[in-house]
Amino acid sequence: MAKIITLLFLFLSFASASYVEELKWPKGETFLTFLVKNNLPQSIYYTLDKEEQELAAEIVAGVKYQVLKSEDNQLEQVLIPIGEELQMHIKKKDDKFIMEITPIMLQNEKHVLAIEIHNSPYVDILSATNNYILANEFAQSFKGEVNLRNLQKGDKLVLVYQQKRRLGRQFGSMKIDVSMIETAKKKNYIFYYKENYYDIKGQELTSFLLSNPVNYTRISSPFTQNRWHPILQKYRAHLGIDYAASVGTPVKAAGNGKVLFVGEKGGYGNTIEINHDSSFKTLYGHLNGFAKGLRGGQGVKQGQVIGYVGNTGLSSGPHLHFGLYRSNVAINPASVVKIAKSALGGNELKAFIDYTMGLRKKVDNALETETPPFREELFNLSYPLEKSQS
Ligand SMILES: [Zn+2]
């Protein structure tokens, strides 16, 4: 079923002649300008199909990508992550450069952090782990649950979380399975369950709700991080939801925020990006046009018309491509677009309680064993690009 691609590179056998550079994708760089800068044929871009060109517009500024160069400084291969599970792989095939989308090799690590609070949870998490993404995720999830300002020195904090690594480095979004703060002899828990945060009773805690950005006729393409297309024999991702609607249908801001971008964005055509609530961003693609006078930096209100459905960029029919990013990582908008918070009930609640019992045990163990503060090691790149998967 899942086709597994072997990425065992030739250079491993000629390793002495080649070297790997790790670089940060610059702001404003597009896939096309990248090709031009590196003397790679532009045909790589123009022969991509429309879904691949959309994905090429998903390269995030600041993402770390790897370049393999020959001894005489000629570029041989490139690996650029797209979303959380796939990457663009530029390589030579029969003396021609091609681009192939392949799965990212990820290691998943599980961690438990147990510390006493000295400053604030945020600062203490940071000084114990040096991990900003973790500290931010904690702050995001615990917002409003416990008055974090009223904590006393010596109150306890336990986090059970998962960390993905790509090539030895922290990669992608962070999921904190459980956060627990013990203060005034009371344990306060927050659980991550099915893409949302819940309290111990199964009440959803999401503080950030998005409304539907458009009146649509149907969802023409759902969100997917990684899917093998058996007919095309290609890996695919669709980092947003496509809402089919007729040209000219008003597109509304899904939440309050500030306009980050208005203009053309590769395969997405006319695009608007809006920043919300410190770590969330929404993207509206393939627009026919923008609301009059809309410009970057402008504040918008939830439900405000910002543009109109169109068919611009690479689009096979009028629709809105709606993307949602959390700390710059694409997530499924369906998990956040809703009218109200939900509470689990019935069998789902039972399953949730079972699941959280295991995590609560882990938290208790961590409190008893007084785990020394966990410090994240700084990894070095010790091997070039990806090795193979069988
Ligand atoms: Zn789309």
Boltz pocket constraint, residues with backbone or C-beta under 6 A from the ligand:
constraints:
  - pocket:
      binder: B
      contacts: [[A, 221], [A, 238], [A, 240], [A, 241], [A, 242], [A, 320], [A, 321], [A, 322]]
      max_distance: 6.0
